[in-house]
Structure formats: C-alpha cells, structure tokens
C-alpha cells in the first residue's frame, strides 16, 4: 500500500474570507518526483487548471516551475485577495499509485470545522469538484452530518450553492467543476458545453471552466 499524505499545510490567515477545498495533490508531491512545470504548493500540478484559470480571471502572471518564487507569487496573491486553501484530506492509503479520489482508502480528514471556527472571517467554501464519492464536498457533507449541521440549498444550477450555519455565522459553499483534466470527458458530455461548442467550434473545456470560475471568484 502507498501512504499518500498532504505535503502542504492549510494556507489560512486572519483576513481569509473564502477557502478553496480539495482533497490531495498527486502522489508525486509526496515522493518529490516533480515534473518541470509543477509548482510546489497546493494545486501545483502542471496538469491542474486552477491556477491557470485564476491567472486569467485576476489578470495575474504566475510562474510554473519548482522555484520558491513561484510559490511566493501565489501566496502573495492569496493574501491580497483574502483567499485561503484548506484541503480536507490529511492522508490516505492507496493500492494503485494515482490521484484518483475513488482510490483513497483509510482516509484521515483534517479538522476543517476547527479551522473555520479559528478564522472568523471565512464566509465561503469553494469545492474543487462536484458532489461524488470521495470528493471534497462528499467528505464535508459527512463532517456536517456527524456534527448534526444541516445544509440548505440556495441554487441547484451549476455551480451549486448551499448554506450552513456554524459558529454563529452563515457560511456559503460553492461546488466547481473540477480543475483536473480528468473532468474533461464529463464537461464534453454536458448539454451546455455541446451547445456552446456548436456555436463556437473553438470553445474548449478550459473556456467552460473559466466562465464558471470567474462567476464564483468575482463574487467572493
């Protein structure tokens, strides 16, 4: 069995208003078998599209390499925009060494409610994936259920929005389409993507994400 742990601590600060919530970076971030364009930080895989989308939305200029500067640029951006990152999985084990959420076993979760209680300005949680088995939202719903906290539906249209009450606060959750390339097949099968592709043959799965992510990040 492969022990897959999260190599990066949550990135949170006193002014954090919104947190990005995923599961784990790919296993190579544990073994340090990095690719040339990997960034040694959350969502740093060269194949993950989150930072590329954020770069466009906020008109930033990120580096994509293994340098400390590439990490610092992202941390400075997060501080400026009052965004944090708090992935929900601390560790798991795997029979097959890959990044599949479904392949996770013996899962240990982080105390995400504890972080929300500690950082009083958090108002929004952004899940990097829709609700499916072993997705970040799947685990968070389990945490809420275990703590007898109800989740209210606000908007059932993608990106789906829910609300829960905790620590005398109303906290909103938003579910994004995954920034992983593994979601491209799903995106390509959706009615809205097919309609836009028909109108514009150059329309891509990245364009699809960008439209959705822009709507979310510009509202926090």
Secondary structure, DSSP 8 states (H G I E B T S, - for coil): -EEEE--S--B--TT--EEEE-----THHHHT---TT--SSTT--TTB-HHHHHHHHTT-----SSSHHHHHHHHHHHHHHTEEE--SEEEEEESS-S--STT-EEEEE--HHHHHHHSTT--EEEESS-S-TTSHHHHHHHHHHHTT---EEEE-SSSEEEEEEETTEEEEEEE---SBGGGHHHHHHSHHHHHHHHH-TT--HHHHHHHHHHHHHTT-
